[in-house]
Each structure stands twice: as structure tokens, then as C-alpha cells.
Amino acid sequence: MNPRVKRYRQPWRLKVPPDPGETRRIERWLATARVFLAGSTLVAIRMDPTELLGHSWAAYGLFVFYLANGILILMLLRRRQQSTAAFRLMVHAGDIAWPAVISIFAEGPRTPFFLFFFFVLAAAAYRWGLWETLSTAAAEAGLLWMESLIILHVWPQGSLPLRALTGLHINVQAFEPKRLFMEAIYLLVMGLLLGYLAERQKQLRAEKALVTGMLSRARVEAGLTGTIDKIFQEIMSLYGASRVMMASQEIHSKRVFLGELNPTKGNGSSDFTWLQSGARDAKTYLDEYPSEVSYASLSREQWKTLALDDSGHTVPVNNLAAFSQLRQLQSFDSVVSVAFTFGTDWRGRVFLFNPTWGGEKQEELRFLLDIVRQVGPAIYNVYLLHRLRRRAYAAERARVARELHDGAVQSLIAVEMQVDVLRRQAEANRPIDGELERIQGLLREEVLKLRELMQQMKAIDVDSQKLLLVLRDAVERFQRETGINARFVTDIVQLDMPQRMCQEFLKIVQEGLVNVRKHSGARHALIRLASQADQWSLTVEDDGKGLSVAGRYNEQQMQQAGIGPMIIRERVRLLGGELTVESNPGQGTRLEVIVPRNGNVPHEF
């Protein structure tokens, strides 16, 4: 599209490609209306031929030609699946010329041929929009003035005798300047009104189609992150933004979440990722913005702004502190900010960096506000349904865990105790003693596995205030159930860690203790959590038999050698951390996890 066209064309022209099916329907309806209008006019001529066309043989010939042409166009459109742009322009040019030509021969003051002017204007509006309809009206007026010039000033005084005009029965009075001036004004005003209505209707339909397409991206199966990713990709493409950021805050807990959609280098794709955030980010990304939707651009150290309230009206921007603070953290030349709320639980803002405009900024901002208002509830529904599913899964896991504890675990413990009694009663030299001891060991192992499974099935609700206590309880429970002397030590007094990172650390410790019990044969285990300036450190040590190979291995080396805890490796990779395992055969194993404080924080959205 020519950049100059963008300055006056409505945004829907640039954002919504033409639908071939809609174009085909439009052309067929216009062809049907053309034939119907010609047939109706033929009936009117039949009722009073002298009033409308007089006795001009040329007028009757032109009218028969127009009717045949309309029938031919209708037949072609019925036989062909689609028409070309050149064909549509040629048909429209014929429709423009026809009313100007046939009006020459209209003798009555109440001629119905003015309906052909209305038809061609309606066709332009139906096919295209405002500017094409105005151009059609101007072309019609130009043709009428050209005919007036020829009839009143060229033919009577030129080579064509005046009697030739008389023979054609041309209505010379219809081309007087005063009368023609009013007809031209009628055409332009009618073209303006029809074009505006068509433009508005097409714009509303296009906006509805765009919003409907975005709403179709909201799927519970994709989760909240997947839904936001798809919808933000649509918005970023729609507004030509370089990247999109979302800042949201859970109103009750005051927790702030930051996410970004940034095109990936190389393949042109993009993924929505959650960023490290804290409560202090609320001031930068959520507070002190001037209105519901606002635009700001910085040029030569001067801010240019435009802000709209929730009704779409402009409001003054008196405070630029929010944009200045935002630019200290984010690099951009221009930015659009639009606010949203999800029920009574969430509030937030969406930021579009370096957008490009396809129309008037105020109209674009208004439409963006409408998009967020209509798409927001769909995203919130995905969040609620996803949360309900998670709660249902957690409740079901808790129910199964209770049934295992009250049923299978208790039965296995009872059988194990009975086997222990039988083993003690058996004679020491009898073979049954060893077999009973083996069965007792298997039962004890299965009980431990079931208890570990129940712990994994329980919903984990842990944050920075609970993590230290939960880790200590997990280690003490491990010691009671396995008999392995396990300790948890830490020098941290006040923990400041994101909730999801706390949950991942707990799962890493649980998995590490399972490995100690299953594979190490250790008698002692030590779990240590430490904090440094810019990172967290978690170690799990035991004095067991160690790995089959000696040395210190990072994640890549473990993957190449096929050793190390695979589940823990995946969790550490999600956190953006580093995993190191140090072991010597017969001297135990030391597992160390280093996670940066500003590392990735996974979300179960």
C-alpha cells in the first residue's frame, strides 16, 4: 500500500484483506439490481413513453443495449466463481457513463432516470467505500458538465447543425447551468452520505471480524500463557509494534507479573515469556498513567502525547513521569499503553512499543481500547477455567492420596508387620526366614514408594514465607520414614523468592531425597539452602556409594555421559539455573543447584 494512502484511508482497509466470497456476493447482487432497475424502468416507459423518452429512436436503442448488457453481466457472474478487479472497474465505468448519457433524452420533469445516478453511487459504496463513492459522484457531475458544454456551446455553433439535436430529441433545457449545478450538488451530497455509511459499516464489520478472530484464540487447552501469546501476536501484527509487554497485578495479594512478547531473532517467530518482577514494578508499569489508553513518543527530548478516557474522548496529559520512568527500563521511541481489569481480581496494562499507524491515532487508540475490553473477559475466563481445573485436579489428587493412605498403605503396613512376626517366630536355620525377610523388605519399599507418591500428588501451596519450614518438615519426614539421618541447614533468615521458584525448589529437594533413598545406600544426607548477592544455592549431599564415575559434571557433561538426575535437570533448566554433580565411587554424591535471582520464573498458567 502506498504510504500516502495510509494518511486518509480508514484502518480497516489496511488490516482486513478482501474476502473473495464477499466480493462474489456483492457483484452478483449488483448485477441483479442492475437488471431489476432496467426492467422497472422499461415498465415505466411502457406506461408513458412520451413523458420519459419522447420519440427519440437513439434513446430506445441505448436503453435496449443497457438492458442486454445488464443481462449479459448477470449471466457471466453466475457462470464464473470470481470476477477480476479489471472487470469490476470496467463494469463500474459503464455504470457511470450510462445515467449521464440516458439523461440527455429524458423529457419529463419527473424522470426516473435519476435512480441510475443513485444506483452507481450505491454500487461504489457497496463495493469500496467513502473515497471511491465521492470519486464516482465527481465523475458523474463532470460528465454532466461536459455534456452541458458540448450541447449548449459547441454543437449549436459548430459543425453539427441544430436540427440534428432536434432530430435526436435532446432535452436542452436539462443542461442549463443553474439546474445542472443543483444536480451536481445533489450527487456530491448523496455520494458523501452513501460513502460514509458504507465506510462506517465496513469498518464495523472489519473490527468485528478482527475481534472475533482474536476471541477464537482464547482456548482453555492452551492455558493462560498460550492464549495471551496468540492474542498478543495478533495485536502486535495489527499495530505493527516491535514488541508487546503486559504488566498485571493480583489485587488481593498485590503480586505483580510481567510478561513480554518479543520476536525471536532468526526465524521471525515470537513467544510470550514471563519476566522477573516484584511489588515495586507496580509504580513503573501500572500507576501514574494519565488515562485508560495513551500514546507517547519522544523526539528531540520532547514528549508528544495523546490520551483518551474510557469513552474515547481526548484528555490532557499533565504528568509525563510514568513515560519517563518506563523509558529508563525499556528502550523505545514511541509507546501505547492501555489499561485493563479482570473482574475484581486483576488489573494491568498492555504496552505496544514503536507502533505504526494505518489511520488517525485517535481512531486507532479507540479501537485498541475496544479490543482490550472485548478480549479481556475471554482471557479472564481462560484464567478462571484453568484455575478451576487445577483445583479440581488438586482435589482429585488429594482424594486419591487419602484413599491410598487409608487403604493400600495401611494394608501393606499390616502385612509387613505380620510378616515380621512370622519371621521372628520362624527358626533361624529354616529357609523360610530368609524368604520372609525378603518379602518384608519388598513391602517396606512399596510403602515408601506409596508415601512418596502421595507427597507428590498433594497440591503444593508454598511461598517465600513457608519454604524454609516446608523444607525442614520434608527432611524430617524423610528421616522418620527411611531411617537415614537427614538434616536441613540454612543461614537465610528472611527469604525473598518468587512463589513459583519456591515450588520448584521444593520439588527439587523432594526428588533429590528420593534419589538418595533409592540409589545411594547412604546413612547420612545434608540439604543446604544459601543466598548470595545475585543467586540462590541449593545442595543435596549424601555419604552413599556415589555414581559409577568420578569427577565433577555440569549439565552438558551429564547429558553426554548419560548420568545424573534427569527430572532435576529439567526443573533447573526451567529456572534458568545451573546444575552440578560431584561424586566419587564409595564416597557419596554432592548435587548443587545455582539459580540467579533474576532467572526465569515458570508459571502454571
N, C-alpha and C positions, 0 to 999 in steps of 0.2 A: 504494500500500500504506500502510495506517495505520502511523504511526511506532511506535505501541505494539506492533504485531505484530512488528516487527523485533527486539524485545528477546528474544523467545523462539523465534521461528521459525528453523529451520536456514537457512544461507546459500543452499542450492540453490533454495529456494522463491522467493527474490528474484532469482536470477541466471539461472535457466533457465525460459523460458516453456513452458507445457504443449504437448505435441505432439499435434495433432488425430488423427493416425494412431494414436498410442499410446493415447489416450483411447478411440477407437473399438474397438480390440482389447480393452482392459480390460473395457468394458461388454459386449461380446459373449461373452467368456469367463465373466464373472459370470452372465450370463443363461443360458448353457449349464449352468454348475454349479448354478444355482438349479433348473432343470428336472430335472437328473440327481438332485439331492438329494431333490426331491419324489417323483420316480419310485422311488428306492431306498426311501424311507420308506413309500411305498404298497405295495411288495413286502413289507416287514417287517410292515405292518399286516395284509396278506392272510394271512401265515403265522400270526399270533397276534393277532387283532383285540381280544379281550377284555383281553389283558395291556396293550395300548398305549392304546386309546381307549375301552375298555369298551363300553357300549351307548348312548353319547350321540349322538343324531342331529345335534345342533349341531356336535359335533366333526367328524363326517364332512362336513357341509356346508361348514364352514370349510376343511377340507383340500381338498375339490374346488375351492373358489373359489381357493385359493392356487395349486394346480396349473394351473388355467386362466389365472390371472394371470401365472404364470411363462412359460407358452407364448406368451401374447399379447405380453409384453415381448420375448421372443426373436424373434418374428416382426417386431415393429416395428424392432428394432435391425438385423435382416438386410435389411430393405427400405430403411432410411434410412442415408445416408452418415455422419451425425453426430448426436449427441444433445445437447440443451441442458443447461446446468447445473441449471436448474429441474427438468427431467425426471429427472436423476440424483438430485437431492435427494429428489424425491417417491418414487422407487423405493426409495431407502435408508430413508426414513421408514417405508415399508411393510414393509421387511425388519426394521426394529427392532421394529415392533409385532407382527409375526407370531409369533415364538417365545414372547413373553410371553403372547399370547392362547391359543395352542395348548397351552401348558404347563398351563393350567387343567384340561384334560380328561385329562391323562396319568395313568393309574392305577398303572402298574408302577413299581417302584423303579429299574429299569434302562431307563428310557425313552430312545429315540434322539433325542428332540426337542431335547436339549441341543446337538446338532450344528447346529441352526439358530442358536443363540447364537454358536457358533464361526464359522458362515458369515458372519453380519452383521459380526462383528469383522474377519474376514479381508477382507471386501469394503471396509470402511472403510480398512484398512491398504493394500490394493491400489490403491484409488482415490486416497487422500490421504497420510496419514502418522500420526505419533505422536499429535498432539493431537486429531485427528478420531477416531482409534480409541479413545482414552481417553474422549472425549465420548460415543461410541456405547456403550461399556461402562457409563458412568454413567447414560445414558438407559435402558438395559436394566435395570439394577439399580433405578432409580427406578420403572419400570413395574411390576416385581415387587413392590416395597414398596407401591405404590399398590393393586395388586390384593389384597395381603395385608390392607391396611387396610379395603378395601371388603368382602372376603369374611369376615373374622374379626370386624369391629367394626360394620359398617354394615348389611349385608344381614340377618344373623340377628336383629338387634334392631330393624330398621327396618321400612319398609313392605313390603319383599319377604319373603314367607313363606319359612321354612326349607325347606319342601317343594319350593319352586321350585329351590333349589340341588340338592336330591336328584334332582329330575327331570332336571336338566342333567348329572348325574353328575360334579359338580365334585369334584376331589381336594382337600379342605380341608386335609388333613394336610401337603400340599406347601407350604403357606403359613405354617407355624409359624415364628416369628421366628428360632429357633436354626438351623433348616435354611435359611431364606432368607438369613440373614446369611452363611453359608458360601458359598452360591451367588453372592451379590454380590461376595464377596472373590475367588472364582474368576474371575468376569467381569472385574473390575478388573485382576487379575494377568495374565490372558490378554490383555486389551486392551493392557496395558503392554508385554508381551513381543512381541506381534504388531506393535504400533505402532512399537516401537523397531527391530525387524528391518526392517520396511518403510521406516522413515525412513532407516536406515543404507544400505539397498540403493539407495534412490532418490538419496541423497546421493552414493554412489559412482558411480552411473551418470551423474548430472549432472556430477560432477567429471571423469569420463572423457570426457563429451561436450565439456566446455569445453576440456580439454587437447587432445583430438583436433582441435577447431576451430582452436586455436592452431597445432598442428603442421601443419595444412593450409596455413597462411600461409607456411611455410618453403619458398621456391622459389629455385632457383639463378638462374633468369632474372631475378628481382627484385634479385639481389645481396644483400650483407650489409646494407647500409643499408635497402633496401626491405623485407627480411624483418624486421629489427628494428622498423621503423616500423609494420608491420601487427600484429606480436605485441604491441608496447607499447601500441598503440591498444586492443587487446582487454583488456589488463591494466588500463589506465587507466580504461576504461569499467566493468570488472568491480568495481574497488575504489573507483570514484568519486573518483579522485585528480585534483587540479588540474593536475598535470604529472608527468612521469616523466623521470628522469635516469639515465644509465648511465656509470659510470667503469670503465675496463678498463686493464690493463697487460700488455704483452707481456713475459713473464718473462725471456726471454733478453736482449733489448735494453733492458729497463727503461723503454721508452717508454710514456707514459700517454695515453689517449684519453678525451675527454669528449664525450658526446652527450646531447641533450635532445629530448624530445617535449613541445611546448608548444602548446596550442590557439591557432590563429591568430585574431586579433581580426577580427570582422566576419562571417565565414562559418561559424565553428564547426568548421572542419577543423583538422587538425594535421599537421605534418611533422617527421620526425626529422632533426635537423641536428647536425653535428659542431661542437664548440666549440674555441676555442684552449685548449691545455693544455700543461703542462710536467711535468718529473720531480717538482717539488715538490708537485704535486697528489696524489701517491700518499699522502702523510701525511694530507691532509684527507679524501679520499674512500675510501681503501682500508684504512688502518691504524687500529689502536686501537679498533675497534668491538667491543662486548662479546661478540657471538655470531654464529652463522650468519644468523639473522634477528632483528631487534629493532625495537621501536616506541618512540617518544619523543614526548611532547607537552609544550609549555611553557605553563603557566598561572600567572599572577601570580608570575613569576620562579621558579617551582618546576617541576622536571622530573618527569614521570611516565613510567615506563619499563616495558617488558615485553620479555623476551628469551628465545628458545628455542634450544636446541642442535640439532645435526643430527638428533637422534632425536625432536624435537618436545617435549622437556621444558623447563620453565622453569629459567632460570639467573639468579643475582643479577647486578645491574648495579652495579658499584662505581666505574666511571670514566665520567664524563659529558663528558670533554674532547672526544671525537670529535663529539658532537652540538653542543657549544658552538662548535667551530671551523666546523662545517658551517653553523650559523646565521649566522655572521659573513659568509659568502659567499652564502648562499641565504636567501630570505625564506619562512618557513613557520611554521605553528602546531603542526603535527604531521608526523611523517615515519616511514616504514617503510624499513628497509634490509635487503636480503637479498643474501648473498654467492653467487658462482658461480665455477666453474672450467671452462675448456675444455681438456681434455686436460692436457698438460704445457706448453702454450704461453701460455695466457692465464689471468688471474684478474681478478675485478672485483666490483662491487656495483651493484645496481639500487636506486634511491631513488624512493619514491612519496610525493609531498608532499600533505599535507592529505587523507588518505583518509577515506572514510565507511564505517561498519561496518554490515553486514547481519546480523551474528551475534556470537558471542563472539570477542573479539580473539584469544585463543589458537588457536581453531579456524581463524580467517581467516589468521593468520600461518603456521600449519602448512600450510594449503592453498597459500599463496603460495610457500612453500619447495618444496612438491611440484611446483608449476608450473614454477619455475625449474629444478629438477632434470630434469624431463622435456623441457622445451622447449630447455634449454641445449644438449644434444647435437645437436639438429636445427639450431640456429643455427650451431654449430661445424662441422657437416657442410657447410652452405652456404658458410661461410668457406673450408673446405678445398677444396671443389669449385671455388669461384670462383677461388681462388689457383691450383689446378691448371690451370684453363682459361687464366688469364692467362699462366702459364708455358708452356703449350702454344702459345698464340698468339705469345709472345715467341720461342720456339724456331723456330716456323714462319717468323716474320718474319726471324729471323737466317739461316735456311736460304735463303730467297728472296734476301736481301741478298747472301749469299755467291755464290749462283748468278749473280746479276746482275753481281757484281764479276768473277767468274771467266769469265763467258760474254759477255753483251751488252756490258758496259763495255769489256772488253779488245778485243772485235771492233770496236767503234766507234772506239776509240783507234787500232787498227791501220789501219782505213780512213781515218781522219783523217790519219794520218802518210803514207799512200800518196798521198792527195790533195795533201798539202803537197809531196811530192816531185814529183808531176806538175805542180803549179802552178809550181814553181821551174824545171822543165825546159821549160815552155812559153815561147814567145816573148812578149815584153812587149806587143806590139801585137795579139796574137791575141785574139779574143773569148773563147776558152776559158779564158783566165787569170782573167777576172772571174767566170765561172761556177764555176770550181773554188774560188775564194776564198769565194764564197757557200756552196757545199756544205761547205767546211771549217768555216765559221762555224756552220752548222746542226749539224754533227757535234759540234763543241766544246760547243755549247749543250745538246745532248742528253746528252752525257757529264756535264755539270754537273748537269743535272736528275736523272739516274740516281743520281749520288753523293748529292745532297740527299735523294732518296727513300730511299736505303739508310740514311742517317743517321736519318731519321725512323722507319724500320722497326726500328732497333735498340732493344732494351729499355734504358730509362734507369734506371740504378741510381745515383742521386746523392743525397747528403745535405749537411748544412752543412759537413762536413769536406772534401768533394770538390768542392763547387760552384765555388769560385774557380779551381781547377786545370782543371776541365772547361770552364768558360767561356773561359779563356785558350787551351786547346787548340783549342776550336771556332773562335775568332777566327783563330788562326794557320793552321789548316787552310783556313779561308775565304780567307785571303790567298794561300796557296800555289795553291789551285785556281782562283782568279779573277784574280789579279794586282792586285787592289785593295789598297791599303795600309791595313790594318785594325789597330787597337790596342785592347787591353783594359786599363783602368786602374781601380784601386780603392784606397781608403785603409783598407779593412777588414783587420784582422789576424786576429781570431778571430770567425768567423761563427756566429751562433746563430739558425738559421732552421729551421722545420719542414720535414721531408723533402718533403712534397707541394708546399710552396711553392717549395722549391729546384727541383723538377722543372718546375713551371710557369714559373719564371724562365728556366730553360734553354731551354724551348720558345719563350718569347717572344723570346729573343735569336736563336735559330735562324731563327724566322720573320722577324724584323727583318732579318737578314743576307740572307735570300732576297729580300726586297723591295728591298734595296739593289742586289743584283746584277741583278735583273730590270728594275727600273723607274727607277732613279736615274741611271744612267750616271756614277756617282761614281768619283773616283780615290782618295779617302780616306774612311775610316769610323772612328768612335770609339765604343766601348761603355764605359760607366761605371756602376759599381755603388757606391752610397754608403749609409751608415747614419746616421740621425739618432735623436733621443731616442725617438720613438714611431712611426717609419715607415722603410720601405726605399725607395730611389730608384734607378731604372734608366733610363738614357738611351742612345739609339742615334742618332748623328748622322752625316750624310754631306754631301759638298760637290757633290752632283749637281744635276740640273736642277730639283729641287723639285716641288711639286704645281702644278696648274694655277691654283690660287687662293692668294692671300697672306693671312697672318694666323695667329692662334693659336686653335686649336679644341679644345674639350673633347669628351667622348664624345657628348653630346646634340647638339651642333652638327655634329659629323661625321656622325651618323646622319641629321640633317635634310638636310645638303648632299650626302649620298651619297659621301663621301670617307673616306679613312683605311683602315687595315688591319683588316678585319672579324674575322679569326681572333684577332688580338691583342686586339681589343676584348672578345671573348667570354672569353678567358683572364683578362683584368684584371677583368672583371665577376665571374667565379667567385671571385677572390681578395678581392673587396670593395674594390678599389682604384680609382684614377682614372687615366685616360689622356688625355694632352695631346699634340697635334701642332702644331708651329710650322714654317711653311715660307714661302719667297719664291721665285717663279719664277726659275730660274737661279742660286739661292744655296743650294741644298741643303734638307734637311729634318732636323728635330730631333724625335724621339719620346721622350716622358718618361712613365714609369710610377711612380706613387706608391701604395704598399701599406702600410696600417697594420700594425704588429706584431701587434695583436690581431685582425686581419682573419679572414675565413673561410678555412679550410684545407680544400680539397676532398680527398675520399678516394676511392680506386679500389676500394671495397668492393662 
